[in-house]
């Protein structure tokens, strides 16, 4: 079944993409949850302009993010969390929390999807965080402190 994606769907595609998917996947998951609509000729024509605008905005956003990469090297972001005596955090720190802190503390709004972590951060201390946009990379320091 051909569908037009109404939202980004991980491992399938991005908003406004036209994809061929299994009938059951479309009927039981994508369509009921509002992630997609059947790709009729009318729907494809309706979303063609929206896809073009979305792609243009995405390209502008990527260029903006690439400009942030140059400025990241001197940035230090601080987060705190509850930890035990050995420095292990009770709640791990994920990409979303790091992106929010980077946006607030360094005035660099970077989407969490561009932050590269091998695993969520689970210990107090300094961590080098990598940000990757297309083929370009930048990194900054994240200092995790224990709440008192």
N, C-alpha and C positions, 0 to 999 in steps of 0.2 A: 504494500500500500504506500502510495506517495503522500507525504505530509509536509506542511510548512511549519517549521518550528516557531513558536510564539515566544519562547524563552531559550536561554542557553541551556543545553542539556549535556552534562558531562559524558564524555566518550561517544557522543552522537553528533553534535554540531552546535552552531551558534544561532542566535535569533535570526529569523527570516531565511535560514537555509532550507532548501528543498531536499528531503531525504527519502529514500526508499527503505521502509522498515517492514518487519513481519506484521501480518494482520493482527495477531494476538497482542503484540507489543503496543501497537497503535490503539486498538480498541480497549485494552484493559489497563493501559498505563498513561500513554501520552494524551489521548483525547479526553478522558475523564478528569485528569488533573489540570487540564488547560495548558499543557506544554506545547500542544500542536493542534493544527486544524487540517482536515483533508485538503490535499493540493488540487483543487479544481482549477479550471482555467481562470475563473473570476478571482479566486483567492491568490493565485500566482501573480496576476496583473495588479491586484490591490497592494500586495506587499513588495512589489518590485522597486517602487520609489522609496519605500521605507527602508529596504535593505541598502540601497545606494546611499541614502542619508546616514544610516547607521555606520556603514563602512567609512564614510568621510569623517564622521565624528571619532570613530575608533582610531583612524590614522592620525588625527590631530592629537588625540590623547596619548598615543604611543610616542609621538615626537616630544610632547611635554614631559613624559616620563623619562625619555632618554636624556633630556636636558637636566633632569634631577640627578641622574647617575653621576654626572661630573661633580656635583656639589656634595655628594654623600660621604666622600672619604673622611672629612673632618667632623662628621656628625656623631654625637653620642646620645643615645636615648636611654632613659632610666625607667624601669618598671619595678614594682615591688609585689611580693606575695608572701603568704604564710609558708614558713619552712620549719623543719625540725632542726635539732642541734647540729646535725651533720651537713646542713645546707641543702637538703632535698626538699623541693617544693611540694606542697600538698596538692596543688592544682597546676598542671603543666601550662606553659605559655605557648599559644599557637600563633600562626601567621596573622590572623585577624587582629589580635591584641597588639601585635608588633606594628602592624600597619596603622592602627588607630593612634598609637603612641607616637609614631613617626609623623603623622599628620598634625597632631596637636603640638608636640614639643619642637619639631623642626620645620613646621609649616610646609611639609612636602607630602601632599596627598598621594600616596602610592597604594594601589589596589593590592589586597592580600594575595592575589593570584601570582603576582610578580615576585613575592618574597620566597626565597628558596631555603627550606630547612630540611635536614636529613631526618630529623625527628623533633617533636615538640620539646621545648626547653624545660628541663625538670630540675635544674640546679641553680643555686645562687652563684653569682660571679659575672665575669665579662665574657661575652660571646660575640664572635664576628658573624654578622648577618649579611647574606648575599641577596642582592636584588638583581633580577635578570629580566631584561626587556629585549625581545628578539635575540640578537646575537651579542648585545652589549651587556656588560655586567658592572655592578658597583657594589661596594660594601660599606657597612658602618658598624659601630660598636653598640652593643646592647648591654647595659649594666643591670643585672637583676639583684635586687636587695631584699633582705628578709624584713618583713613587717615586724614591728616590735609589739 
